[in-house]
C-alpha cells in the first residue's frame, strides 16, 4: 500500500469531516506550568558557578527533568543536605511535582546549579532559563539577578 501525502490526507479530511470541525496535526494536553519568582544571587567576578531559585506549581503531575541557560555551560539539579554538620550538595536526576504541592527551589535546599558561568551574574540584570518537563515540555522564564535573597525567601 502506498503512503498518503499530507495534502491527500487533508483533502480526504476536508471531504469526510463536516465544515467547522477543527483539525490539528497533534493534540497535546493543556499543561499550564506556573513558575514563580525565578531569581539568582549575584556572583563575585571570579565565580565559575551560580544558582537559580524558583517555585514551580503544576495543574497535573509532572517532573522537571532538566534546564538550560545561555549564561552557563550547563545547569544541574542539586539538593543540599546536612551530613554530620557539613552541608553537601548532591545531584538529582529530576524533581517530581504534584498539584497542590509546589516544588520550591531555594537556598539551602533544592536548586539549579549554573555550572561554568560565562560571565559573573550581576545584580540588576536578568537571564533566560528554559525548564524541561517530562509531560509539559519546555517552559522559558527570565531569572532576575539580585544582590540578596528576596524578603519572602530566607537563605539557610
Protein Blocks (a to p, Z undefined) as FASTA:
>chain_A
ZZddfklmmmmmmmmpcghiacdfbdcdddddddehiacddddfklcbdcdddddddfbd
cddfbdcdfkbmbdcddddddeehiacddddfbdcddehiacdddehiacdddehiabdc
dehiacddddddfklopadddddddfbdcfkbccZZ
